Amino acid sequence: MPRTSDRAHPRPSLTEIICLAVGGWLVWTYSWLMDDAYVYFRYVDNLVVHGEGLVWNPGEYVEGFSSPLWALLLVALRSLRLDYWVVVRAFGLLSFATFWWLAVLANRGLTVDRVRRATAYNLPLIYLTVCYGVLSYFTSGLESPLVLVMAGVYACAVLWPRSTVLQVLLGVSPLVRPELAVPLVLWLLLAGVRTKRIPMAAIVSAVVSVGGYVTFRIWYYADLFPNTFHLKDELWIAQGVKYLWDTLGPYWTIPFLVGLAALYLALRRRLSPGALRRNERITMVLLALPVAAYVTKVGGAAIHFKDLAFPFTLLVLSGGGLLETVGAGWGRRARMWAIVGSLVLGLTLGAARPRQLLRHPLLTSAGFWHHTVALINDAALHRSPSKGLIPGRGAGLHMLSYDAAQLRYRSQGEGGPTRTENWCFDAYVRPSHRIIHSRGLTEPFLARTPIHTDRPAHRFGLELLAEDIRRVRTAYGFRAGAFESALEDGRGKEWMRRNLESIRRIEERVYNRHGFMRSLKLAFRPPEVIWVEESETGRTPRSPR
């Protein structure tokens, strides 16, 4: 096991300092907001600014976001009356600096003990610092910076499994993304076997944080899973494989990992597996693979790189310390040439771009050079000024400021009209309107309707059902029994009549009265399903999961 006394406070090398500066500049340059970020913003503003609760529509208890920890962080920061655009960029820079330090630590931990004071080239950090996909997701307005930081935390926790701080951070990781519960369980098992001790700090952290939030979810939303789980959980491996290649292909990832593996095999001839941290490297790979497998299983995401950020980063970090070991006996001149070569490699890799972009984002306004590949878009589409998701520079009253949110709510008045929207931004700028998300992201009935998926997490056929729901809601309000009243008056649709029992059961969850025992019973009830015909949506119904 690496000695923490020599690695707890390593001195960053010149190469690593350059990475910090270049990476920080690129994070700021690539900063953007994904449309889905406005889901978080609407939920948080309804709680903090408007006093309606952590909801999408007042009185309707649906958890339409994927990361509880990110939502809670935004609640805390918004309570300080901060502008979301300022929060996203500042948090992105802070997250990158944290990630950079974790990558430095991981590289030292994977370096052979007897060469630990040699020059740190840190090839994984160079690679990740210039990778467009990685740097883009230190912003976005989503939980992505937390995901990338967690990849660094897991890498370091593999090397120092007894660290209390790292264990506590691992314990909260499922609140960053639900699928991180799988690597957490694996780490607990492997760390327990390796150290012959129960990692109590991680277990207590998970019980308190994850258990505490799940208890809140049951009480507040009467469900074990967020609405997004019901919407996105499916089997679409063919698309998932395309998404996997869309992530690995553009950045020379496979040749880079093969090169690191070749360095490892060359060192095996003169160093023992223990000295080369074989078990630690294998553990990092094992922790990354289940997340990659799950993302592949559900078809990936509709946007490049995002859902594979954790396994991608952890796999790259597992190759740390190899070049340092190879070059341990090099002279001063050879080491300088190695540094120059590493930086040249960084420039070469930094020129790589996603297949969706015809030019590199640093060379043009990427939004004008974007095209969809394999049903996948790039961040550039959301970053484009034409989408209006990023506040215009020089605006007098920032559209994402606390004061602007209050002003919009007052000017629109309470009890606004009911609308269907598929762009979350349009819903955010209409805080007093009742919004039915026509792709099902925050809509409980649509999320539970299994029909053909046009793109990952995008079922365009739901838009017809959303319009049916809007008519019912406009006439009968957002309340339990609204669909039943519409059917009694002859204003409902046949799919509502056919699924009336499921609709009633969903309404029990959505309009629960926060009685814990009653909510607990509802939460452990099997998920409801809304079955529709092809003629009602224009899409083929999917088979049950």
C-alpha positions in Angstrom: 0.0 0.0 0.0 1.3 3.5 -0.8 2.7 5.4 2.1 0.4 8.4 2.8 3.1 10.3 4.6 5.0 10.8 1.3 1.9 11.5 -0.8 -0.6 13.5 1.3 0.9 16.8 0.3 2.8 16.2 -3.0 4.6 19.1 -4.7 3.0 19.6 -8.1 5.4 19.4 -11.0 5.7 22.1 -13.7 3.6 20.0 -16.1 0.8 19.7 -13.5 0.8 23.4 -12.8 0.5 24.1 -16.5 -2.5 21.6 -16.5 -4.2 23.6 -13.7 -3.9 26.8 -15.6 -4.8 25.5 -19.0 -7.7 23.4 -17.6 -9.1 26.3 -15.7 -9.1 28.5 -18.8 -10.8 25.8 -20.9 -13.5 25.2 -18.2 -14.3 28.9 -18.4 -14.2 28.9 -22.2 -16.4 25.9 -22.6 -18.9 26.9 -19.9 -22.5 26.4 -20.9 -25.9 25.4 -19.6 -27.8 22.3 -20.7 -31.5 22.8 -21.1 -32.1 20.1 -18.4 -30.3 22.4 -15.9 -33.5 24.6 -15.9 -35.3 21.7 -14.3 -33.1 22.1 -11.3 -33.5 25.9 -11.4 -37.3 25.8 -11.5 -37.4 23.3 -8.6 -35.0 25.3 -6.5 -36.7 28.6 -7.2 -40.1 27.2 -6.3 -38.6 26.3 -2.9 -36.3 29.2 -2.2 -37.7 32.2 -4.1 -41.4 31.5 -4.4 -42.0 29.3 -1.3 -44.0 26.6 -3.1 -41.8 23.7 -2.1 -39.3 21.5 -4.0 -41.7 20.9 -6.8 -42.1 21.5 -10.6 -45.7 22.6 -10.2 -47.1 23.8 -6.9 -49.0 21.1 -5.0 -47.7 18.3 -7.3 -45.1 16.2 -5.6 -42.9 14.7 -8.4 -39.1 14.4 -8.2 -38.1 15.3 -11.7 -34.3 15.7 -11.1 -31.6 13.0 -11.1 -29.1 14.3 -8.5 -30.4 15.1 -5.0 -27.0 16.3 -3.9 -26.8 18.9 -6.7 -30.3 20.0 -6.0 -29.5 20.5 -2.3 -26.3 22.4 -3.2 -28.3 24.7 -5.5 -30.8 25.3 -2.7 -28.0 26.3 -0.3 -26.4 28.6 -2.9 -29.6 30.1 -4.1 -30.5 30.9 -0.5 -27.6 33.3 -0.6 -29.3 35.1 -3.5 -26.6 34.1 -6.0 -27.0 34.1 -9.8 -27.2 30.6 -11.3 -24.8 31.5 -14.1 -22.3 32.7 -11.6 -22.8 29.6 -9.5 -22.3 27.2 -12.4 -19.1 28.8 -13.6 -17.6 29.4 -10.2 -18.5 25.8 -9.1 -17.0 24.5 -12.3 -13.7 26.2 -11.6 -13.7 25.0 -8.0 -14.6 21.5 -9.0 -11.8 21.4 -11.6 -9.3 22.6 -9.1 -10.5 19.8 -6.7 -10.3 17.2 -9.4 -6.9 18.4 -10.4 -5.6 17.9 -6.9 -7.2 14.4 -6.7 -5.5 13.5 -10.0 -2.2 14.6 -8.7 -2.7 12.5 -5.5 -3.8 9.5 -7.6 -0.8 9.8 -9.8 1.6 9.8 -6.8 -0.3 6.9 -5.3 0.2 4.8 -8.4 3.9 5.7 -8.8 6.4 3.1 -7.6 7.7 4.0 -4.1 11.4 4.3 -5.0 10.8 6.8 -7.8 8.1 8.9 -6.0 10.4 12.0 -5.9 11.1 11.8 -9.7 9.5 14.3 -12.1 5.7 13.9 -12.3 4.7 13.8 -16.0 1.1 12.7 -15.0 -0.1 11.6 -18.5 -3.6 10.9 -17.2 -3.9 14.5 -16.0 -2.6 15.9 -19.2 -5.0 13.8 -21.2 -8.0 14.8 -19.1 -7.0 18.4 -18.9 -7.2 18.9 -22.7 -10.1 16.5 -23.4 -13.0 18.6 -24.7 -15.6 16.1 -23.3 -14.2 16.2 -19.8 -13.7 20.0 -19.6 -17.2 20.7 -21.0 -18.8 18.9 -18.1 -17.3 20.9 -15.3 -20.1 23.3 -16.1 -23.5 22.5 -17.8 -25.7 23.4 -14.8 -26.1 19.7 -14.1 -24.5 17.5 -11.5 -21.6 16.7 -14.0 -18.8 18.5 -12.1 -19.7 16.4 -9.0 -19.6 13.2 -11.1 -16.1 14.1 -12.3 -14.9 14.9 -8.8 -16.3 11.6 -7.6 -14.2 9.8 -10.2 -11.1 11.3 -8.6 -12.4 10.5 -5.1 -12.9 6.8 -6.0 -9.4 6.7 -7.5 -7.9 8.0 -4.3 -10.1 5.9 -2.1 -8.8 2.8 -3.9 -5.3 3.8 -3.0 -6.1 4.9 0.6 -9.1 2.9 1.6 -8.7 3.8 5.3 -9.0 7.6 4.8 -12.0 8.8 6.8 -12.5 11.8 4.5 -12.5 9.8 1.4 -14.9 7.2 2.9 -17.3 10.0 3.9 -17.3 11.4 0.4 -17.8 7.9 -1.1 -20.8 7.4 1.2 -22.7 10.4 -0.4 -21.8 9.4 -4.0 -25.2 7.8 -4.8 -26.8 11.2 -4.1 -24.7 12.6 -7.0 -26.0 9.9 -9.5 -28.0 6.9 -8.5 -25.9 4.5 -10.5 -22.9 5.3 -8.3 -24.5 3.1 -5.7 -23.0 0.1 -7.6 -19.3 1.2 -7.4 -19.9 2.2 -3.8 -21.0 -1.3 -2.9 -18.1 -2.9 -4.8 -15.7 -0.6 -3.1 -17.1 -1.5 0.3 -16.6 -5.2 -0.4 -13.1 -4.9 -1.9 -11.9 -2.4 0.7 -13.2 -4.6 3.5 -11.3 -7.6 2.1 -8.1 -5.6 1.5 -7.9 -3.9 4.8 -9.6 -6.6 6.8 -11.7 -3.9 8.5 -15.2 -2.8 7.9 -15.2 0.7 6.3 -17.4 2.2 8.9 -17.0 5.8 7.9 -18.3 5.0 4.4 -21.2 2.9 5.7 -22.3 5.5 8.3 -22.0 8.3 5.7 -24.1 6.3 3.2 -26.8 5.4 5.8 -27.0 9.0 7.1 -26.9 10.8 3.7 -28.5 8.4 1.3 -30.8 6.8 3.9 -31.8 10.3 5.0 -32.7 11.5 1.6 -34.6 8.3 0.6 -36.6 8.8 3.8 -37.3 12.4 2.7 -38.2 11.1 -0.8 -40.7 8.6 0.6 -42.3 11.2 2.9 -42.4 14.0 0.3 -42.8 12.2 -3.0 -44.2 8.8 -1.9 -41.8 7.0 -4.2 -38.6 5.0 -4.0 -37.3 6.3 -7.3 -37.2 9.7 -9.0 -39.5 10.3 -11.9 -36.5 10.2 -14.3 -35.9 6.6 -13.4 -39.4 5.6 -14.7 -38.7 7.6 -17.9 -35.2 6.5 -18.7 -35.0 2.9 -17.5 -35.1 0.6 -20.6 -33.1 -1.9 -22.6 -31.5 -0.3 -25.7 -28.0 -1.9 -26.0 -27.5 -1.2 -29.7 -27.8 2.6 -29.1 -25.8 2.2 -25.9 -22.9 0.7 -27.9 -23.1 3.7 -30.3 -23.0 6.0 -27.4 -19.9 4.2 -26.0 -18.1 4.6 -29.3 -19.2 8.2 -29.6 -17.4 8.8 -26.3 -14.3 6.8 -26.8 -13.7 7.3 -30.5 -13.0 11.1 -30.9 -10.4 11.5 -28.2 -8.0 8.7 -29.1 -9.0 7.0 -25.9 -8.4 3.4 -26.9 -4.9 4.0 -28.3 -4.1 6.1 -25.2 -5.2 3.3 -22.8 -3.4 0.7 -25.0 -0.3 2.8 -24.7 -0.6 2.9 -20.9 -1.1 -0.9 -20.9 2.0 -1.3 -23.0 4.0 0.7 -20.4 2.7 -1.5 -17.7 3.6 -4.7 -19.4 7.1 -3.4 -20.2 7.6 -2.6 -16.5 6.3 -6.1 -15.4 9.6 -7.5 -16.6 11.6 -5.8 -13.8 9.0 -4.9 -11.2 6.6 -6.9 -9.1 2.8 -6.5 -9.5 2.6 -5.1 -6.0 5.2 -2.4 -6.8 3.2 -1.5 -9.9 -0.1 -1.2 -7.9 -1.7 -3.9 -10.0 -4.5 -4.6 -7.6 -5.3 -0.9 -7.3 -5.4 -0.4 -11.0 -7.7 -3.4 -11.5 -10.0 -2.2 -8.8 -10.4 1.2 -10.5 -11.3 -0.6 -13.7 -13.8 -2.8 -11.9 -15.4 0.2 -10.3 -15.8 1.9 -13.7 -17.2 -1.0 -15.7 -20.6 -1.4 -14.0 -21.5 2.3 -14.6 -20.4 2.0 -18.2 -22.5 -1.2 -18.6 -25.6 0.4 -17.1 -25.2 3.5 -19.4 -24.8 1.1 -22.4 -27.9 -0.9 -21.3 -30.2 2.1 -21.2 -29.0 3.5 -24.6 -26.6 6.2 -23.3 -27.8 9.8 -23.4 -29.0 12.2 -26.0 -25.9 14.3 -25.5 -22.2 13.4 -26.1 -20.1 12.1 -23.2 -22.2 13.2 -20.3 -23.4 9.8 -18.9 -20.0 8.1 -19.3 -18.0 10.9 -17.6 -17.4 8.8 -14.4 -16.1 5.5 -16.0 -14.2 7.4 -18.7 -12.3 9.5 -16.1 -11.7 6.6 -13.7 -10.3 4.4 -16.4 -7.8 7.1 -17.5 -6.7 7.8 -13.9 -5.9 4.1 -13.4 -2.9 4.6 -15.8 -1.1 7.0 -13.5 2.5 6.7 -12.4 3.7 4.5 -15.3 5.7 7.0 -17.3 7.3 8.3 -14.0 8.4 4.7 -13.3 9.8 4.2 -16.8 11.7 7.5 -16.7 13.0 7.1 -13.1 16.6 6.7 -14.3 16.6 9.3 -16.9 19.0 12.3 -16.7 18.0 15.9 -16.5 17.9 16.5 -20.3 15.9 13.3 -20.9 13.4 14.4 -18.3 13.0 17.8 -19.9 12.4 16.2 -23.3 9.8 13.9 -21.7 8.0 17.0 -20.3 8.1 18.7 -23.7 6.8 15.5 -25.3 4.0 15.2 -22.8 2.9 18.8 -23.5 3.0 18.2 -27.3 0.9 15.1 -26.7 -1.5 17.2 -24.8 -1.8 19.7 -27.6 -2.4 16.9 -30.1 -5.1 15.4 -28.0 -6.6 18.8 -27.2 -7.2 19.3 -30.9 -9.6 16.3 -30.9 -13.3 17.1 -31.2 -16.6 15.2 -31.1 -18.0 13.9 -34.4 -20.9 16.2 -34.0 -18.7 19.3 -34.6 -17.2 20.2 -38.0 -14.7 22.5 -36.3 -13.1 22.6 -32.9 -15.1 24.7 -30.4 -12.0 27.0 -29.8 -12.0 27.9 -33.5 -15.5 28.9 -34.1 -18.9 29.4 -32.5 -19.5 25.7 -32.4 -23.3 25.9 -32.4 -23.3 26.9 -36.0 -21.2 23.8 -37.0 -23.1 21.2 -35.2 -24.9 18.1 -36.6 -26.5 15.1 -34.9 -24.6 11.8 -35.0 -26.2 8.5 -34.1 -29.1 10.4 -32.4 -26.5 12.1 -30.2 -26.0 15.9 -29.9 -23.0 17.8 -28.4 -22.9 20.5 -25.7 -22.3 23.0 -28.5 -25.9 22.8 -29.5 -26.9 24.1 -26.1 -24.0 26.5 -25.9 -25.0 28.1 -29.2 -26.3 31.7 -28.7 -29.3 30.9 -30.9 -30.7 28.7 -28.2 -30.7 31.5 -25.6 -29.8 29.1 -22.7 -26.8 31.2 -21.7 -27.4 34.7 -20.4 -26.4 37.4 -22.8 -23.4 39.4 -21.8 -23.9 42.9 -20.6 -27.6 42.3 -19.7 -28.8 44.8 -17.1 -30.8 42.3 -15.0 -29.4 38.8 -15.4 -32.2 36.4 -16.3 -30.8 33.9 -13.8 -30.4 36.3 -10.9 -32.5 36.0 -7.7 -34.0 39.4 -8.3 -35.0 38.5 -11.9 -36.7 35.4 -10.6 -38.8 37.4 -8.1 -39.6 40.0 -10.8 -40.9 37.4 -13.3 -43.1 35.8 -10.6 -44.6 39.1 -9.5 -45.2 40.4 -13.1 -46.8 37.1 -14.2 -49.0 36.8 -11.2 -50.1 33.6 -9.4 -52.3 31.0 -11.1 -51.0 31.3 -14.6 -52.2 29.3 -17.6 -51.5 25.6 -18.1 -49.0 24.9 -20.9 -47.1 22.0 -22.5 -43.4 22.6 -23.0 -40.5 20.4 -24.0 -37.8 23.0 -23.5 -37.1 23.4 -19.7 -35.8 26.9 -20.3 -39.3 28.0 -21.5 -40.8 26.5 -18.4 -38.3 28.2 -16.1 -38.9 31.7 -17.4 -42.7 31.2 -16.8 -42.6 30.5 -13.0 -46.3 31.1 -12.4 -47.5 28.9 -15.3 -48.4 25.3 -14.7 -46.1 23.3 -17.0 -46.7 19.8 -18.4 -43.3 18.6 -19.7 -44.3 17.0 -22.9 -41.3 14.5 -22.9 -42.2 13.3 -19.5 -39.2 14.5 -17.6 -41.3 16.0 -14.7 -44.6 14.5 -15.6 -45.5 11.4 -13.7 -48.1 10.0 -16.1 -46.0 10.4 -19.2 -42.9 9.0 -17.5 -44.7 5.8 -16.8 -45.9 5.4 -20.4 -43.7 2.9 -22.3 -43.6 3.7 -26.0 -41.0 3.7 -28.7 -38.0 5.9 -27.7 -36.9 8.2 -30.6 -33.7 9.3 -28.9 -32.3 8.3 -25.4 -34.8 9.6 -22.9 -36.8 11.3 -25.7 -40.2 9.9 -26.6 -41.7 12.3 -29.1 -45.0 10.4 -29.1 -45.7 11.6 -25.5 -46.4 15.0 -26.9 -49.8 14.0 -28.1 -50.7 12.6 -24.6 -49.3 15.8 -23.0 -51.8 17.8 -25.0 -54.6 15.5 -23.8 -53.4 16.1 -20.2 -53.2 19.8 -20.7 -56.9 20.0 -21.7 -57.9 18.0 -18.6 -55.7 20.1 -16.3 -57.0 23.3 -17.8 -60.6 22.3 -17.2 -60.3 20.4 -14.0 -57.1 21.6 -12.3 -54.1 19.8 -10.9 -55.8 17.6 -8.3 -56.6 14.0 -7.7 -59.8 12.9 -9.6 -59.3 15.4 -12.4 -59.1 12.6 -15.1 -62.1 10.8 -13.6 -64.1 14.0 -13.8 -63.1 14.5 -17.4 -64.3 11.0 -18.3 -67.6 11.5 -16.5 -68.2 14.7 -18.5 -67.2 13.0 -21.8 -64.1 15.1 -22.2 -61.5 12.5 -21.4 -59.7 10.2 -23.9 -60.0 6.5 -24.3 -56.4 5.9 -23.0 -57.4 7.6 -19.8 -60.4 5.3 -19.4 -58.4 2.3 -20.1 -55.7 3.3 -17.5 -58.0 4.8 -14.9 -56.9 2.5 -12.1 -53.2 3.3 -12.8 -54.0 7.0 -13.0 -55.7 6.9 -9.6 -52.7 5.1 -8.1 -50.3 7.6 -9.5 -52.4 10.4 -8.2 -52.2 8.9 -4.7 -48.4 9.4 -4.9 -48.4 12.8 -6.6 -51.0 14.4 -4.3 -50.0 12.6 -1.1 -50.6 14.4 2.2 -47.1 13.6 3.6 -48.3 11.1 6.2 -45.2 9.0 6.5 -46.7 5.6 7.0 -49.2 6.2 4.2 -46.3 7.4 1.9 -44.2 4.5 2.9 -46.9 2.1 1.8 -47.3 3.9 -1.5 -43.5 4.0 -2.1 -43.2 0.2 -1.8 -46.1 -0.5 -4.1 -45.1 -1.8 -7.6 -44.7 1.0 -10.2 -47.7 1.9 -12.2 -47.8 1.7 -16.0 -49.9 3.6 -18.5 -50.6 1.5 -21.6 -51.5 3.3 -24.9 -52.2 2.2 -28.4 -50.0 3.2 -31.4 -52.9 5.2 -32.8 -52.9 7.4 -29.7 -49.2 8.4 -29.9 -48.0 7.6 -33.4 -45.4 5.4 -31.7 -45.2 1.6 -31.0 -45.8 0.7 -27.4 -42.8 -0.9 -25.7 -43.0 -4.3 -23.9 -42.9 -4.3 -20.1 -39.4 -3.9 -18.5 
